[in-house]
């Protein structure tokens, strides 16, 4: 760890706020503009006081431009100075552990004490695309995850047994430049791994809300103190749309609801406008998808958003929230992050100290 910035896991009695960026490619726009928007957003988040700016790995999705987290993070770190940058996450089965170690070791060497490496076990895409990424690996290689993780840590400095074929490899600049490691998950598996390793854990509440409480309980139950953490540190991803009024927020949220319907029905595309979403003729099955999505999405004016987030914190006992705000308009997305943080500076989210085995 680097004392300059700490490890980003500090607790001060309130819940930290961070941002998850999927680089949305909106109707009428293109990936270059989406990436430029992320570079514009990063220093704004830093100035507002968000703790970290993470980007997610997705492939074969026309409406999401964040396919290469390490490349994008290098640029985000270059336009900021204090906010932590990281992956939420890198999908370990898609890549050779040595390549990830070299990429994130380089980021840590260039921007010491500011880099988070969040690791996921899912492919982040469909099976055919995953096979194309892995160059001959089995399409579903999740059973290899423990070996891949051990290799990754070996390259960062844990080393390999005497008889291991990789013992002769020096990962430059990974060796000696390990970023802050996080385990991500949408099931109990990642929770248990994070707990056993003594790592911080981030759960994908924004798309797997029905498993949030169980996964957090599994993490806390499995937790063993480590050099990184003496006690569990948990974060959840939350979809938030904040606007000046509840009605305006619900209107703007329509874009994300339509995008989610298209994703779940096998028709992913560019991020739609709120006007298109308002005029869209939803089928009965679409309505059920929307109703389910709304159960895990926070939408409203600043005060309404704060109340909903506090209820979520009270229920889950998390230390940090990673807010994912997806909108068609970049200006509206920036405004949402501004309104939310302004409200939470005035009325901070209080940590729940009595939930689970903390």
C-alpha positions as CSV (number, residue, x, y, z in Angstrom):
1,X,0.0,0.0,0.0
2,X,1.0,3.6,-0.5
3,X,0.7,6.0,2.4
4,X,0.2,8.9,0.0
5,X,-3.4,8.2,-0.7
6,X,-4.2,5.4,1.8
7,X,-6.0,2.3,0.4
8,X,-9.4,3.9,-0.1
9,X,-11.0,1.9,2.6
10,X,-11.1,4.5,5.3
11,X,-14.2,4.7,7.5
12,X,-15.3,7.9,9.2
13,X,-18.8,7.1,10.4
14,X,-20.5,8.0,7.1
15,X,-21.0,6.0,3.9
16,X,-18.5,6.8,1.1
17,X,-19.9,7.5,-2.4
18,X,-18.2,6.3,-5.6
19,X,-19.2,6.1,-9.3
20,X,-19.4,3.2,-11.7
21,X,-19.1,4.3,-15.3
22,X,-20.2,2.1,-18.2
23,X,-19.4,4.7,-20.9
24,X,-22.9,4.8,-22.4
25,X,-23.1,5.3,-26.2
26,X,-26.3,7.2,-26.8
27,X,-28.5,7.3,-29.8
28,X,-27.1,10.0,-32.1
29,X,-23.6,9.6,-30.6
30,X,-20.7,7.3,-31.1
31,X,-18.1,5.5,-28.9
32,X,-15.5,8.3,-29.3
33,X,-18.0,10.8,-27.8
34,X,-18.9,8.3,-25.0
35,X,-15.2,8.0,-24.0
36,X,-14.8,11.7,-24.2
37,X,-17.7,12.0,-21.8
38,X,-16.0,9.7,-19.3
39,X,-12.9,11.9,-19.4
40,X,-15.1,14.9,-18.8
41,X,-16.9,13.2,-15.9
42,X,-13.8,12.0,-14.0
43,X,-12.5,15.4,-12.8
44,X,-16.0,16.5,-12.0
45,X,-16.5,13.5,-9.8
46,X,-13.1,14.2,-8.1
47,X,-14.1,17.9,-7.5
48,X,-17.4,16.8,-6.1
49,X,-15.8,14.4,-3.6
50,X,-16.5,11.0,-4.9
51,X,-14.0,8.4,-3.6
52,X,-13.5,6.4,-6.7
53,X,-14.3,6.2,-10.5
54,X,-14.6,2.7,-11.7
55,X,-15.2,1.4,-15.2
56,X,-16.7,-2.0,-16.1
57,X,-15.6,-4.5,-18.7
58,X,-18.3,-5.3,-21.3
59,X,-18.1,-6.8,-24.8
60,X,-20.3,-7.0,-27.8
61,X,-22.7,-4.4,-26.4
62,X,-23.3,-1.4,-28.8
63,X,-24.4,0.9,-26.1
64,X,-21.4,0.4,-23.8
65,X,-17.9,1.6,-24.8
66,X,-15.9,0.4,-21.7
67,X,-14.5,-2.8,-23.3
68,X,-10.8,-2.2,-22.3
69,X,-10.7,-0.9,-18.6
70,X,-7.0,-0.7,-18.3
71,X,-6.7,1.6,-21.4
72,X,-9.5,3.8,-20.2
73,X,-8.2,4.0,-16.6
74,X,-4.9,5.3,-17.8
75,X,-6.6,8.2,-19.4
76,X,-9.0,8.8,-16.4
77,X,-6.0,8.8,-14.0
78,X,-4.2,11.3,-16.3
79,X,-7.0,13.9,-16.0
80,X,-7.4,13.5,-12.2
81,X,-5.1,13.7,-9.2
82,X,-6.8,12.4,-6.1
83,X,-9.8,10.2,-6.9
84,X,-9.1,6.5,-7.1
85,X,-9.6,4.9,-10.5
86,X,-10.3,1.2,-11.0
87,X,-12.1,-1.7,-12.6
88,X,-15.6,-2.7,-11.7
89,X,-14.4,-5.0,-12.8
90,X,-11.9,-6.9,-15.0
91,X,-13.3,-10.3,-15.8
92,X,-10.5,-12.6,-14.9
93,X,-11.6,-15.6,-17.0
94,X,-11.3,-13.4,-20.2
95,X,-7.6,-12.7,-19.8
96,X,-4.2,-14.2,-19.1
97,X,-3.4,-13.3,-15.4
98,X,0.1,-12.2,-16.5
99,X,-1.5,-9.6,-18.9
100,X,-3.7,-8.2,-16.1
101,X,-0.8,-8.1,-13.7
102,X,1.3,-6.1,-16.2
103,X,-1.5,-3.7,-17.1
104,X,-2.5,-2.9,-13.6
105,X,1.0,-3.0,-12.3
106,X,1.8,-0.3,-14.9
107,X,-1.2,1.7,-13.8
108,X,-0.1,1.5,-10.1
109,X,3.5,2.4,-11.0
110,X,2.3,5.5,-13.0
111,X,-0.3,6.5,-10.4
112,X,0.8,5.2,-7.1
113,X,-1.8,4.6,-4.4
114,X,-4.8,5.5,-6.6
115,X,-5.5,2.2,-8.5
116,X,-8.2,-0.4,-7.6
117,X,-8.2,-3.8,-9.4
118,X,-11.7,-5.2,-9.0
119,X,-11.9,-8.8,-10.3
120,X,-15.0,-10.6,-11.5
121,X,-15.6,-14.3,-12.3
122,X,-18.3,-13.9,-15.0
123,X,-17.5,-13.3,-18.6
124,X,-19.3,-10.0,-18.9
125,X,-20.6,-11.0,-22.3
126,X,-22.2,-13.9,-24.3
127,X,-20.5,-17.3,-24.7
128,X,-19.4,-16.8,-28.3
129,X,-17.7,-13.4,-27.5
130,X,-16.1,-14.9,-24.4
131,X,-14.6,-17.7,-26.6
132,X,-13.3,-15.1,-29.0
133,X,-11.6,-13.2,-26.2
134,X,-10.0,-16.3,-24.7
135,X,-8.4,-17.7,-27.8
136,X,-9.2,-21.4,-27.4
137,X,-10.1,-21.5,-23.7
138,X,-13.2,-23.4,-22.9
139,X,-16.2,-21.0,-23.3
140,X,-17.1,-21.5,-19.6
141,X,-13.8,-21.5,-17.7
142,X,-15.1,-20.3,-14.3
143,X,-13.8,-23.4,-12.6
144,X,-10.3,-22.1,-13.4
145,X,-10.9,-19.0,-11.4
146,X,-8.9,-20.1,-8.2
147,X,-5.9,-21.1,-10.3
148,X,-6.1,-17.8,-12.3
149,X,-6.3,-15.8,-9.1
150,X,-3.3,-17.6,-7.6
151,X,-1.3,-16.9,-10.7
152,X,-2.3,-13.2,-10.7
153,X,-1.2,-12.8,-7.1
154,X,2.0,-14.7,-7.8
155,X,2.9,-12.2,-10.5
156,X,2.2,-9.3,-8.2
157,X,4.7,-10.7,-5.6
158,X,3.4,-13.7,-3.8
159,X,5.7,-15.9,-6.0
160,X,5.3,-19.5,-7.2
161,X,6.3,-22.9,-5.8
162,X,9.8,-24.1,-6.8
163,X,8.4,-26.5,-9.4
164,X,6.0,-24.1,-11.0
165,X,6.7,-23.3,-14.7
166,X,6.0,-19.6,-14.0
167,X,8.5,-19.3,-11.2
168,X,11.1,-17.9,-13.7
169,X,8.8,-15.1,-14.9
170,X,9.3,-11.6,-13.6
171,X,6.2,-9.6,-14.3
172,X,7.3,-6.0,-15.0
173,X,6.1,-3.7,-13.7
174,X,3.6,-5.8,-11.7
175,X,6.2,-7.1,-9.2
176,X,6.2,-4.6,-6.3
177,X,3.3,-2.5,-7.8
178,X,0.2,-4.3,-6.7
179,X,-3.0,-2.1,-6.8
180,X,-5.7,-2.3,-4.2
181,X,-7.5,-5.7,-4.8
182,X,-11.2,-6.0,-4.7
183,X,-13.4,-9.0,-5.3
184,X,-16.7,-8.4,-7.2
185,X,-19.7,-10.6,-7.4
186,X,-23.3,-11.2,-8.1
187,X,-23.5,-14.4,-6.2
188,X,-22.2,-16.0,-3.0
189,X,-19.0,-17.3,-4.7
190,X,-17.2,-14.0,-4.9
191,X,-18.4,-13.1,-1.4
192,X,-16.8,-16.2,0.1
193,X,-13.6,-15.7,-1.8
194,X,-13.4,-12.1,-0.7
195,X,-14.0,-13.1,2.9
196,X,-11.4,-15.9,2.9
197,X,-8.8,-13.6,1.3
198,X,-9.6,-10.7,3.6
199,X,-10.3,-8.4,0.7
200,X,-13.0,-5.7,0.3
201,X,-16.1,-6.9,-1.5
202,X,-18.4,-5.2,-4.0
203,X,-21.8,-6.8,-4.8
204,X,-23.7,-6.0,-8.0
205,X,-26.9,-4.9,-6.4
206,X,-27.8,-2.9,-9.5
207,X,-28.6,-6.0,-11.4
208,X,-28.8,-8.8,-8.9
209,X,-30.7,-7.1,-6.0
210,X,-32.4,-10.3,-4.9
211,X,-29.1,-11.8,-3.8
212,X,-27.6,-8.7,-2.0
213,X,-28.4,-9.6,1.6
214,X,-27.4,-13.2,1.3
215,X,-24.1,-12.4,-0.4
216,X,-23.2,-9.7,2.1
217,X,-23.9,-12.2,5.0
218,X,-21.8,-14.8,3.3
219,X,-18.9,-12.3,2.9
220,X,-19.1,-11.3,6.6
221,X,-19.3,-14.9,7.8
222,X,-16.3,-16.0,5.7
223,X,-14.2,-13.0,6.5
224,X,-10.7,-13.5,7.8
225,X,-8.5,-10.6,8.8
226,X,-5.6,-9.9,6.4
227,X,-2.8,-7.4,5.9
228,X,-5.3,-5.3,3.9
229,X,-8.3,-5.4,6.3
230,X,-8.9,-6.2,9.9
231,X,-12.7,-6.3,9.5
232,X,-15.0,-6.6,6.5
233,X,-15.5,-3.7,4.1
234,X,-18.4,-4.0,1.7
235,X,-19.8,-1.9,-1.1
236,X,-22.8,-2.4,-3.4
237,X,-23.5,-1.0,-6.9
238,X,-26.7,1.0,-7.1
239,X,-28.5,2.4,-10.1
240,X,-29.4,6.0,-9.4
241,X,-31.2,8.7,-11.5
242,X,-31.4,12.0,-9.7
243,X,-33.0,15.2,-11.0
244,X,-34.5,18.4,-9.7
245,X,-38.0,16.8,-9.2
246,X,-39.3,13.2,-8.9
247,X,-41.2,13.5,-12.1
248,X,-38.2,14.7,-14.1
249,X,-36.1,11.9,-12.7
250,X,-38.6,9.3,-13.6
251,X,-38.8,10.7,-17.1
252,X,-35.0,10.6,-17.5
253,X,-34.9,7.1,-16.1
254,X,-37.1,5.9,-18.9
255,X,-34.0,5.6,-21.2
256,X,-32.4,3.1,-18.8
257,X,-35.6,1.1,-18.4
258,X,-36.0,0.7,-22.2
259,X,-32.3,-0.1,-22.6
260,X,-32.6,-2.8,-19.9
261,X,-35.7,-4.3,-21.6
262,X,-33.8,-4.5,-24.9
263,X,-30.9,-6.1,-23.2
264,X,-33.0,-8.7,-21.4
265,X,-34.9,-9.5,-24.6
266,X,-31.8,-10.0,-26.7
267,X,-31.9,-6.7,-28.5
268,X,-29.1,-4.5,-27.0
269,X,-28.5,-1.3,-28.8
270,X,-27.5,2.4,-28.4
271,X,-28.8,4.2,-25.3
272,X,-32.2,5.5,-26.2
273,X,-33.6,9.0,-25.6
274,X,-36.2,9.6,-22.9
275,X,-38.6,10.7,-25.6
276,X,-38.3,7.3,-27.3
277,X,-38.8,5.5,-24.0
278,X,-41.9,7.6,-23.2
279,X,-43.4,6.8,-26.6
280,X,-42.4,3.1,-26.7
281,X,-45.1,0.5,-26.9
282,X,-44.1,-2.0,-24.1
283,X,-45.4,-5.6,-24.2
284,X,-46.7,-7.2,-21.1
285,X,-43.5,-9.1,-20.7
286,X,-41.6,-5.9,-21.0
287,X,-43.6,-4.4,-18.1
288,X,-42.6,-7.2,-15.9
289,X,-38.9,-6.6,-16.6
290,X,-39.4,-2.9,-15.8
291,X,-41.2,-3.6,-12.6
292,X,-38.4,-5.9,-11.5
293,X,-35.8,-3.3,-12.5
294,X,-37.5,-0.6,-10.6
295,X,-37.2,-2.6,-7.4
296,X,-33.4,-2.1,-7.4
297,X,-33.2,1.4,-9.0
298,X,-33.2,4.6,-7.0
299,X,-35.0,7.4,-8.8
300,X,-36.1,10.9,-7.6
301,X,-35.3,14.3,-6.4
302,X,-32.2,14.8,-4.2
303,X,-34.2,14.4,-1.0
304,X,-36.0,11.4,-2.3
305,X,-32.8,9.7,-3.5
306,X,-31.2,10.3,-0.1
307,X,-34.1,8.7,1.7
308,X,-34.0,5.6,-0.5
309,X,-30.2,5.3,-0.2
310,X,-30.3,5.6,3.6
311,X,-32.9,2.8,3.7
312,X,-30.7,0.7,1.6
313,X,-27.7,1.4,3.8
314,X,-29.7,0.6,7.0
315,X,-30.8,-2.7,5.5
316,X,-27.4,-3.8,4.2
317,X,-24.9,-2.2,6.5
318,X,-22.5,-1.4,3.7
319,X,-19.5,0.9,4.0
320,X,-19.7,2.4,0.6
321,X,-22.1,2.9,-2.4
322,X,-21.0,2.8,-6.0
323,X,-23.5,4.8,-8.0
324,X,-24.2,3.9,-11.6
325,X,-26.0,6.7,-13.4
326,X,-26.9,6.0,-17.0
327,X,-28.7,8.7,-19.0
328,X,-28.9,9.6,-22.6
329,X,-27.7,13.1,-22.1
330,X,-24.2,13.6,-20.6
331,X,-25.3,16.9,-19.1
332,X,-28.2,15.2,-17.3
333,X,-25.8,12.5,-16.0
334,X,-23.4,15.1,-14.7
335,X,-26.3,17.0,-13.1
336,X,-27.5,13.8,-11.4
337,X,-24.1,13.2,-9.7
338,X,-23.9,16.9,-8.7
339,X,-27.4,17.0,-7.2
340,X,-26.8,13.7,-5.3
341,X,-23.5,14.7,-3.8
342,X,-24.8,18.2,-2.9
343,X,-27.6,16.6,-0.9
344,X,-25.4,14.0,0.7
345,X,-22.8,16.6,1.8
346,X,-25.6,18.4,3.6
347,X,-27.2,15.2,5.0
348,X,-24.6,12.4,4.9
349,X,-25.6,8.8,4.8
350,X,-25.0,7.2,8.2
351,X,-23.5,3.8,8.5
352,X,-25.6,1.1,10.1
353,X,-23.3,-0.4,12.8
354,X,-25.6,-3.3,13.8
355,X,-26.1,-5.2,10.6
356,X,-24.4,-8.6,10.2
357,X,-21.2,-9.8,11.7
358,X,-19.2,-6.7,11.0
